[in-house]
Amino acid sequence: MILVIGGAFQGKSAYAKEHFDGVGSWIDGEICGFEEIFSCGGIVHFHQFVRRFLKEDELDRLPERLVRSNPQIVIVTDELGYGVVPVVAGDRAWREKTGRLCTRLASNAGEVHRVVCGIGMVIKNA
């Protein structure tokens, strides 16, 4: 598993698609079905995937299930934990869930890359 993180509009998707071109099929977390994540090569907008399926019980088991079902996946997501805390409770819950899931994904990932201004930095290489 490879996790690519960074702020909004920092070039994460382009970086991931360029550096991991052998991934195969990419899905978009804004529109894909829940089960697609277990068979794709990579997912962009993972944070939007979390928003869409926030109420699903399966979401809590997602990191462990991905390790078993799709250990080669590349996950591209925005870092949501910086900046102003959202006023709306639902947005705070989404931000917290995304952060907690990404923490668990990072602990299982072989590599974690952080992208700023289109420049990637490897912050974990197990």
C-alpha positions, 0 to 999 in steps of 0.5 A: 500500500502506498499513501500520497497525502498533501494539501488541496490542489498541491498536485498529488494526483498528478504526482501519483499517476506519474510515479506509480504509472503501473498501478492500472485502474484508478477510481475517483472517491467522489463517484466510485462505489464502496466495493470498487476500492478493493479491486482498483489500482489506485484511488484519488480523492480518498477524503471524498470517499470517506465523506460519502461513506461516513455512516457505513459501519464497514468504513471502520474496518476499511484499513485492515480489509484493504491490507487483506484484499488490495495491499498494492493500492495507491491512495491519494488524499487531502490532509484535512487536519490543518487550518480552521476547525469546521463549524458544522458538526458533520464536517468535523466528524468527516475530518476526524474520521479521515484523519484517523483512517489515514493514520491507520492506513499510513501505519500499514503502508509500505510507503507514504509520500507527502506532496507540496507544490507538486514536489513529493517527499517520501516520509515513510519507506518501510 
